[in-house]
Amino acid sequence: MMVWPATGSGASGTRASRCGLDRPVRPMLRTVPTWWLSVRCWTGTAPGGFPREAEDEQWAAHDRGRPGREQPRRAAIVIRPATLTLSEGRLMTGTRPALPDCTTPEFQAEALAEANAYRAKHHAPPLVMDPELNAYAQERASSRSEQEMLNAGHTGLRAQTGENIFWGGGSEALPGSDAVKSWYDEITAYDFAAAKFSSGAGHFTQLVWKASTKVGIARVAGQGSKYFETYIVFVFEARGNMAGAFADNVLPA
């Protein structure tokens, strides 16, 4: 679970965002039930992964048994990442307009540098941005934002491509380093000795997957129904999280 303090919390006035929007900066504290802040990974019926229905039931059981579920927690930002091993192959009709494209060269450079710093710790070669994958990541980010939060999951993802998705709600567009750090922090759920897929560490393992060498990076952001929302998408080739290949591709620091 990641909870971030809202930028400008407690401030007033206006601020110009990187996306060219002038809007009031307001406190963003909201009471959010503890169980709703759970970070979730979506996986398809893939080598080393849970079938989607089984994983949904796993999380439902987890939520039902969570101590203190009914106790509210004060949170300023809610952040959820998602990852996938194989495409679910399903399409979902949007329920709202896509959020504006907020991808800039500066955003991409910062996100890439952060990702490659973590990969270097795990003896993986640096990712190289690919123009075609950048375009695909932008398409994916836009379509994900047509559903509330991460309700779109990884529907429609092409089979040869891996994907990490980040959603954050706050008062302005969030940087790529927030997404990358939230994915890397899943290292605590990965068992290097077992060297196999874990639904709690899927973002981390895809991020540092040694055989993934190309990446596309994109961001969309704008006002949603409750928050100023940010979606950040990394798409990877070759795809990571492949059954039987974890020992060779996810190396200890």
DRENNU-132706 format. One record per residue (C-alpha): x negated, y negated, z. Coordinates in Angstrom, 2 decimals, always signed. Layout:
% residues N
+---------+---------+---------+
:       X :       Y :       Z :
+---------+---------+---------+
:       X :       Y :       Z :
...
+---------+---------+---------+
END
This chain:
% residues 253
+---------+---------+---------+
:       X :       Y :       Z :
+---------+---------+---------+
:   +0.00 :   +0.00 :   +0.00 :
:   -1.23 :   -3.45 :   -0.84 :
:   +0.20 :   -6.64 :   +0.65 :
:   -1.36 :   -9.92 :   -0.46 :
:   -0.82 :  -13.39 :   +1.09 :
:   +0.95 :  -15.69 :   -1.32 :
:   -1.16 :  -18.38 :   -2.95 :
:   +0.04 :  -21.76 :   -1.76 :
:   +2.13 :  -20.27 :   +1.06 :
:   +3.40 :  -23.04 :   +3.27 :
:   +2.48 :  -25.72 :   +0.72 :
:   +4.71 :  -28.04 :   -1.25 :
:   +4.47 :  -30.06 :   -4.46 :
:   +3.77 :  -28.71 :   -7.94 :
:   +0.99 :  -26.75 :   -9.55 :
:   +0.21 :  -25.99 :  -13.20 :
:   -0.25 :  -22.27 :  -13.72 :
:   -2.63 :  -20.70 :  -16.23 :
:   +0.45 :  -19.89 :  -18.28 :
:   +1.23 :  -23.58 :  -18.74 :
:   +4.18 :  -23.70 :  -16.34 :
:   +4.75 :  -26.51 :  -13.86 :
:   +6.77 :  -25.31 :  -10.93 :
:   +7.18 :  -26.00 :   -7.22 :
:   +4.84 :  -24.20 :   -4.87 :
:   +7.01 :  -22.87 :   -2.05 :
:   +6.45 :  -20.51 :   +0.88 :
:   +7.13 :  -16.98 :   -0.37 :
:   +7.59 :  -15.14 :   +2.94 :
:  +10.36 :  -12.57 :   +2.66 :
:  +11.50 :   -9.80 :   +4.96 :
:  +10.96 :   -6.54 :   +3.10 :
:  +11.72 :   -3.07 :   +4.52 :
:   +8.54 :   -1.15 :   +5.30 :
:   +9.49 :   +1.81 :   +3.10 :
:   +9.98 :   -0.46 :   +0.06 :
:   +6.31 :   -1.46 :   +0.17 :
:   +5.13 :   +2.06 :   -0.66 :
:   +2.71 :   +2.17 :   -3.59 :
:   +3.82 :   +4.76 :   -6.12 :
:   +2.14 :   +6.51 :   -9.03 :
:   +4.18 :   +7.77 :  -11.96 :
:   +2.88 :  +10.86 :  -13.72 :
:   +4.27 :  +12.80 :  -16.62 :
:   +4.49 :  +16.56 :  -16.89 :
:   +0.80 :  +16.67 :  -17.63 :
:   -2.31 :  +18.77 :  -16.96 :
:   -3.11 :  +18.28 :  -13.30 :
:   -0.01 :  +16.14 :  -12.61 :
:   +3.39 :  +16.51 :  -11.06 :
:   +6.50 :  +16.64 :  -13.25 :
:   +8.29 :  +13.31 :  -12.92 :
:  +11.31 :  +14.81 :  -11.14 :
:   +9.14 :  +16.66 :   -8.63 :
:   +7.20 :  +13.52 :   -7.85 :
:  +10.38 :  +11.49 :   -7.37 :
:  +11.60 :  +14.06 :   -4.84 :
:   +8.19 :  +14.07 :   -3.14 :
:   +8.41 :  +10.32 :   -2.61 :
:  +12.05 :  +10.50 :   -1.52 :
:  +11.12 :  +13.06 :   +1.12 :
:   +8.19 :  +10.87 :   +2.16 :
:  +10.46 :   +7.85 :   +2.55 :
:  +13.08 :   +9.77 :   +4.51 :
:  +10.49 :  +10.94 :   +6.99 :
:   +8.53 :   +7.72 :   +7.30 :
:   +8.37 :   +6.58 :  +10.95 :
:  +10.00 :   +3.23 :  +11.55 :
:  +11.51 :   +3.07 :   +8.08 :
:  +14.32 :   +0.79 :   +9.22 :
:  +11.95 :   -1.71 :  +10.79 :
:  +11.41 :   -4.78 :   +8.54 :
:   +7.97 :   -6.09 :   +7.72 :
:   +7.07 :   -9.67 :   +6.88 :
:   +5.33 :   -9.83 :   +3.53 :
:   +4.35 :  -12.64 :   +1.20 :
:   +3.47 :  -10.58 :   -1.86 :
:   +4.39 :   -7.09 :   -2.83 :
:   +2.01 :   -5.29 :   -5.18 :
:   +2.60 :   -1.95 :   -6.84 :
:   +0.27 :   -0.12 :   -9.25 :
:   +1.20 :   +2.80 :  -11.45 :
:   -0.81 :   +5.32 :  -13.43 :
:   -0.19 :   +8.19 :  -15.85 :
:   -1.96 :  +11.27 :  -17.12 :
:   +0.22 :  +11.88 :  -20.20 :
:   +3.06 :  +10.01 :  -21.85 :
:   +6.56 :  +10.75 :  -20.61 :
:   +7.71 :  +10.31 :  -24.19 :
:  +10.94 :   +8.55 :  -23.28 :
:  +12.14 :   +5.08 :  -24.27 :
:  +14.05 :   +2.70 :  -22.02 :
:  +16.22 :   -0.22 :  -23.09 :
:  +15.21 :   -3.53 :  -21.52 :
:  +17.52 :   -5.18 :  -19.00 :
:  +16.00 :   -8.68 :  -19.22 :
:  +13.78 :  -10.73 :  -21.56 :
:  +10.07 :   -9.93 :  -21.52 :
:   +7.89 :  -12.26 :  -19.47 :
:   +5.49 :  -14.63 :  -21.29 :
:   +2.05 :  -13.47 :  -22.36 :
:   -0.52 :  -14.87 :  -19.91 :
:   -3.59 :  -13.07 :  -21.29 :
:   -6.61 :  -15.33 :  -21.75 :
:  -10.25 :  -14.55 :  -22.61 :
:  -11.21 :  -15.72 :  -19.11 :
:   -8.69 :  -13.38 :  -17.49 :
:   -9.89 :  -10.43 :  -19.58 :
:  -13.57 :  -11.14 :  -18.89 :
:  -13.00 :  -11.31 :  -15.13 :
:  -10.90 :   -8.13 :  -15.09 :
:  -13.43 :   -6.24 :  -17.25 :
:  -16.37 :   -7.32 :  -15.10 :
:  -14.57 :   -6.18 :  -11.96 :
:  -13.74 :   -2.80 :  -13.51 :
:  -17.28 :   -2.23 :  -14.77 :
:  -18.78 :   -3.12 :  -11.39 :
:  -16.76 :   -0.33 :   -9.81 :
:  -17.57 :   +2.09 :  -12.64 :
:  -21.28 :   +1.44 :  -12.20 :
:  -21.02 :   +2.56 :   -8.57 :
:  -19.74 :   +5.91 :   -9.83 :
:  -22.31 :   +6.36 :  -12.62 :
:  -19.80 :   +5.72 :  -15.41 :
:  -20.77 :   +3.68 :  -18.49 :
:  -19.25 :   +0.20 :  -18.87 :
:  -15.93 :   -0.09 :  -20.61 :
:  -15.90 :   -2.04 :  -23.88 :
:  -12.84 :   -4.07 :  -24.85 :
:  -11.30 :   -2.97 :  -28.11 :
:   -9.14 :   -5.40 :  -30.17 :
:   -6.59 :   -2.75 :  -31.11 :
:   -6.30 :   -1.61 :  -27.51 :
:   -5.95 :   -5.23 :  -26.34 :
:   -2.99 :   -5.61 :  -28.67 :
:   -1.51 :   -2.35 :  -27.44 :
:   -1.98 :   -3.38 :  -23.80 :
:   -0.15 :   -6.64 :  -24.51 :
:   +2.71 :   -4.72 :  -26.12 :
:   +2.85 :   -2.41 :  -23.10 :
:   +2.76 :   -5.24 :  -20.55 :
:   +5.54 :   -7.07 :  -22.36 :
:   +7.79 :   -4.02 :  -22.57 :
:   +7.17 :   -3.07 :  -18.92 :
:   +8.34 :   -6.53 :  -17.86 :
:  +11.74 :   -5.98 :  -19.51 :
:  +12.65 :   -3.89 :  -16.44 :
:  +12.59 :   -4.97 :  -12.80 :
:   +9.25 :   -4.32 :  -11.08 :
:   +7.93 :   -0.91 :  -12.25 :
:  +11.25 :   +0.62 :  -13.22 :
:  +10.03 :   +1.11 :  -16.81 :
:   +7.25 :   +3.43 :  -15.62 :
:   +5.15 :   +4.74 :  -18.52 :
:   +7.97 :   +5.46 :  -20.96 :
:   +6.87 :   +5.48 :  -24.58 :
:   +3.13 :   +5.61 :  -23.90 :
:   +1.28 :   +7.25 :  -26.78 :
:   -0.25 :  +10.61 :  -25.97 :
:   -3.92 :   +9.82 :  -26.61 :
:   -4.06 :   +6.79 :  -24.30 :
:   -4.39 :   +6.47 :  -20.51 :
:   -2.69 :   +3.61 :  -18.68 :
:   -2.88 :   +1.80 :  -15.35 :
:   -0.10 :   -0.71 :  -14.59 :
:   -0.06 :   -3.32 :  -11.83 :
:   +2.90 :   -5.38 :  -10.65 :
:   +2.65 :   -8.23 :   -8.16 :
:   +5.18 :  -10.76 :   -6.91 :
:   +4.15 :  -14.08 :   -5.45 :
:   +4.02 :  -17.75 :   -6.38 :
:   +1.69 :  -17.71 :   -9.41 :
:   +0.04 :  -15.43 :  -11.97 :
:   -2.40 :  -13.08 :  -10.25 :
:   -5.98 :  -12.40 :  -11.42 :
:   -7.23 :   -9.15 :  -12.89 :
:   -9.46 :   -8.53 :   -9.87 :
:   -6.34 :   -8.03 :   -7.72 :
:   -5.18 :   -5.22 :   -9.98 :
:   -8.58 :   -3.56 :  -10.26 :
:   -9.18 :   -3.67 :   -6.50 :
:   -5.77 :   -2.16 :   -5.77 :
:   -6.56 :   +0.71 :   -8.15 :
:  -10.05 :   +1.26 :   -6.76 :
:   -8.81 :   +1.27 :   -3.16 :
:   -7.14 :   +4.61 :   -3.91 :
:  -10.60 :   +6.17 :   -3.55 :
:   -9.62 :   +6.92 :   +0.05 :
:   -7.04 :   +9.44 :   -1.24 :
:   -9.45 :  +11.28 :   -3.56 :
:  -11.23 :  +14.47 :   -2.51 :
:  -14.52 :  +14.63 :   -4.41 :
:  -15.15 :  +18.20 :   -3.21 :
:  -11.81 :  +19.45 :   -4.57 :
:  -12.32 :  +17.51 :   -7.84 :
:   -8.69 :  +17.64 :   -8.99 :
:   -5.81 :  +15.30 :   -9.69 :
:   -4.13 :  +13.56 :   -6.77 :
:   -0.98 :  +11.48 :   -7.24 :
:   -2.29 :   +9.10 :   -4.58 :
:   -5.58 :   +8.47 :   -6.40 :
:   -4.61 :   +8.50 :  -10.07 :
:   -5.44 :   +4.83 :  -10.66 :
:   -8.87 :   +5.22 :   -9.10 :
:   -9.77 :   +8.32 :  -11.10 :
:   -8.67 :   +6.75 :  -14.40 :
:  -10.55 :   +3.55 :  -13.58 :
:  -13.89 :   +5.32 :  -13.07 :
:  -13.33 :   +8.19 :  -15.55 :
:  -16.73 :   +8.64 :  -17.20 :
:  -15.44 :   +9.71 :  -20.63 :
:  -13.15 :   +6.68 :  -20.96 :
:  -15.27 :   +4.13 :  -22.84 :
:  -12.79 :   +1.75 :  -24.50 :
:  -10.18 :   -0.44 :  -22.83 :
:   -7.44 :   -2.90 :  -23.64 :
:   -6.45 :   -5.50 :  -21.04 :
:   -3.35 :   -7.70 :  -20.94 :
:   -1.17 :   -9.71 :  -18.57 :
:   +2.33 :  -11.13 :  -18.66 :
:   +3.75 :  -13.36 :  -15.94 :
:   +6.79 :  -15.48 :  -15.22 :
:   +9.73 :  -16.06 :  -12.94 :
:  +11.71 :  -12.91 :  -12.19 :
:  +14.91 :  -12.51 :  -10.24 :
:  +13.16 :  -12.82 :   -6.86 :
:   +9.47 :  -13.55 :   -7.42 :
:   +7.06 :  -15.11 :   -9.85 :
:   +5.96 :  -11.76 :  -11.27 :
:   +2.68 :  -10.56 :  -12.77 :
:   +2.21 :   -7.40 :  -14.81 :
:   -1.36 :   -6.33 :  -15.61 :
:   -2.00 :   -3.38 :  -17.92 :
:   -5.21 :   -1.52 :  -18.72 :
:   -5.05 :   +1.09 :  -21.48 :
:   -7.95 :   +3.53 :  -21.82 :
:   -9.41 :   +5.78 :  -24.50 :
:  -10.41 :   +8.49 :  -24.18 :
:   -7.59 :   +9.22 :  -21.75 :
:   -8.63 :  +10.18 :  -18.22 :
:   -7.14 :  +12.40 :  -15.49 :
:   -7.51 :  +15.56 :  -17.55 :
:   -7.18 :  +18.88 :  -15.72 :
:  -10.45 :  +20.73 :  -15.28 :
:  -12.60 :  +17.67 :  -16.05 :
:  -12.61 :  +15.77 :  -12.75 :
:  -15.97 :  +17.09 :  -11.50 :
:  -17.71 :  +15.83 :  -14.65 :
:  -15.91 :  +12.50 :  -14.88 :
:  -15.25 :  +11.25 :  -11.33 :
:  -18.62 :  +11.10 :   -9.66 :
:  -19.36 :  +10.10 :   -6.07 :
:  -20.98 :   +6.71 :   -5.51 :
+---------+---------+---------+
END
